[in-house]
Structure formats: C-alpha cells, structure tokens
Amino acid sequence: MSAGGKGYRDAADLDLPATPHALRHSMATGMVANGAVITSVKENLGHRQLSSTQVYTHAHLAQLQRDSARLGD
C-alpha cells in the first residue's frame, strides 16, 4: 500500500491490512450481502466472466453459515 493509503488506514484505526484488493473484496461482499444483483457486482468489479464474481456469493454464504452456527450455540 502506498504511504498515502497507509495514512488513511491509520486514520480509520484499522488493524487489518487495508490493501486495494481487500477493500475491493469487502465492497463486493457487502454488495452481495445487501442483495445486489450479481451482474451488477460483476460490472462494478470489471469482471469479464460471471464465474470470477461468484466467489463473493460463496464468501457471503460462508459468513451466513458461521453466523448461523454461532446462534445455535
């Protein structure tokens, strides 16, 4: 991450790496989690193949499964 980007990360008090890839992944996962149509996510990310975008639906489903398991405890 650039020095300028690190300043933003520090200002936001993020303890996780805020790389461009991580931010992009978070944005796409958030879109899916909030009901965005997968083709809209695909277009926002600039993917040519829908299969490249489908990883975000799998990430969201995995999070739902973890949340559900926690509620069952």
N, C-alpha and C positions, 0 to 999 in steps of 0.2 A: 504494500500500500504506500502511496506517496506520503511525503511529510505532511502535506496539507490534509490528506484524508485521515492521517493519524490524529491530527488536531481535532477533527470533527468527532472521531471515535472517543477521544479523551473527554471532549466537552460533553458528550452524551453519556459519559460514565459507563461505557460498555466494557465488560471484562472478556467478552468473546471477540475473536478476530472479526473485524468488520471489513472483509475484503469485498471487492466489487462482486465476485461470484456469490459470496454469502448473502449479500444484500439482494442480489437478483433472485436467488433461490428463495429467500424469505418473502419477497414481493410476490413471486409466482405461487408459492404455497399459501400465502394469505389470500390471494385472489381465489384459488380453488376452494379454500376453507369457507369463503364468504359467498360461494355459489356462482362464481364467474363461469361462463361457458368456456370449455376447454379450448375451443378455437380462438377465443379472444385472448386467452393466455398465450397461446401459440403465436399469435400475431404480435403481441406485446414483446415477447422474447425474441421474435425474429426467426423462429424455427421454421425450417422447410418441411420437416416431417412431423406429423402428429405424434408419432412414437417417441420423439425426443421430449415432447411436452408431458407425456403421460407419466413420467417419473414423479411429477408433482402430485398427481392424483394418488399414487402409491404412497408417497410421503404423508399425505393427509390421512389416508386410510390407516396407516400405521400409527399415527398420533391418536386417532379416534379409538383404535384398539387398546393402546396404552391407557388412555383416559378411562375407557370402559372397565378395564381390568382393575384400575385403581379404585373405582367406585364400588366394585364388587368386594373389595377387601373389608 
